[in-house]
C-alpha cells in the first residue's frame, strides 16, 4: 500500500539506519563517545534536555545515535523551524527524526506515543556562543520545555555533554551577514580558519562525554490548562543549574580536550 | 481560530429525532460536484421529505426529486426561499476552495457574500432551520514552517492568511462562528476537508498528478494528507444523520510525502526552483503546460497535516487512508483513460425535469422502483 516508510512524523527508519551506518565510524572513532548513566532513561516517554554547542551542533546526532544504538529506541529531535525552510537539509533533517519545535508535536510524542524527545532549551543561542563563552549555559528559553513535560506527565532527563564546544568552536560571529541572509547566526569557526571552506563541515576530534543526570519528576497533574508560571521558571532554572553543575564537574575531571 | 459551538453534542440519540415528518433540506452549490452528490444520496433517504438545491449553474448529475432553484452567486433571494420552503437543514457545500477556478472577485461573492446571506436567511425570526452543515477546508490552517505536524480543530494558524482564498474561508468560518453563537438551538457542523482526490473531482493537485512529470519544489518533500471524494460525501451525510455540531477535521489517515504520492501515481517529479517559483511557473501557466498556483507553493514546501481523530471518535469510519485515496484516484484515472468516461454526460433540461416532478401525468406515489440508482455513497449511514 505505502511506497515508502516515512512515518507520520516524516521520519524514515530506512534513512535513519543508513545514517546510523554512515555516522557510526565518526561516533566511535572520531568523537569516541562515552556515556554515563544511560540506564537512567526510563521506559516510557521522556523529555531529554541537553546543553547545545558547536557552530553546527554535533551534540544532537551524538545523543540520538547513542540512545538509538544502545537502547534501540527512536529519538525525535526538536529544533528551530528554521531548518524546515532550507531545501534538502530540511527534508533530510525531517527524515532522520528532526521535527519543528512546536509544543503540540512534543505533547503528542510524549503523552500519546511514549516516545523520547530531545530538546535544547538554549535554542540557537547555545551553538551561537563563541569559544570564550564555552560551557556557560544560556537562558533556557521561557521554560516551555518544563511546561510541555508537565502537561504530558513525563519526566525531564537532563543531559550534560562535554566535547561539542571544542569540535567546532566559534571565533567570531558575523551578525550583519546573518541578518542579510536571514540566518540565525553566521559563525567563523576555528575549523574554517584551519581548513578553509572544508572547515564548514569538518569537526575537530574532541572527546565526547555524555552524562545522563537524574530524571526530574514534577508533582503536578498532566493535561492542565495552565501551569504556574513561577513554578515553571523555578523548575527550568533548577534543571539548568543541575546541567551547569554537572558540566563544571565533568570539566574538572577532564585532563585533555582530545583524550578525555 | 473559530470555535463553533459550546454544546458539542455529538452522538445522536433517539430523542434527537422527534420529527414525525421527514427532513426538509436545502443544499447550496447543487451544480457543484459536492452539492450534486449529496443531493443524490439524500434522495435515496426515505426520511428526507424535500430537497431544494441552489446554484448559479445547472445540476451536473441526474436527480430524481430535488428541486433546483437558480440563484445568483450571492444568494440574495435566499431568505424568501428559506421562508417559503420551511427547510430544517442547510447543507452548505458551495464554497470555492480552488483558486484557479475563478477570479478573486467571484470567489469572494460566492464564499463570503453567499455565506453571509445564507446565515442571514437562516437566522431570520421564526426560521425553521435546526441543522447547518458547512463544508470548509483545511486551507484555513495555512501552511508555514512554524506549523505543528498535526493541526487539531483548535490549533491557530501560524501565520496570517495572505491568499484571497484563505482570507475568504476565514471570513466564512467567522460567519459560521457568529451564527452558532447567536443560535444555540441550531446544530452547526463545520467540516474542514483536507485535499480531496477521486475519480471525478478536479483540483489543482489532481491536475498536477496527471502530468507525466509532476512538479515539486527542489529540496522539499512535504507530507500531504488526502481524503477520498466518497469519504467527503459520506462525511457530509454522517453529519446530516447525526445532527452534528462542532468543528471537525476530515482527512484520511496518515500523511504521505509528495515524492511517494507521485510514485503511487507511477510518475516522476520534476523539481521547480524553490525560490522565485512563479518566475518559471507563470510563463508555463500562460502557455498552458502546467498550472502551479501560488497558493500551492507553500503547500509544496511545508505540506499540512490535520488530526482526524475527533471525527473518528464520534463514529465516522474512513474508507480510504491518504495513500489508499491516491491509489484509488490513479486507478480510476487509468481506467478512464482506457475506456473513457463511464457515465454519459448529463445535461439539465428544465422542462423535462419540471415534467417529471410536477406533471399530473407522472405517477409519483408509487413505491420507488428497484432500479432507482443508488449510488455507493448512500451507504454512509452505518
Interface residues (C-beta under 8 A of the other chain):
Chain A: X1 X2 X3 X4 X6 X8 X9 X10 X81 X82 X84 X85 X86 X87 X88 X89 X90 X91 X99 X100 X102 X103 X104 X105 X108
Chain B: X145 X146 X147 X148 X149 X150 X152 X155 X217 X218 X219 X220 X221 X223 X254 X255 X256 X257 X259 X260 X263 X264 X274 X301 X302 X305 X321 X323 X324 X327
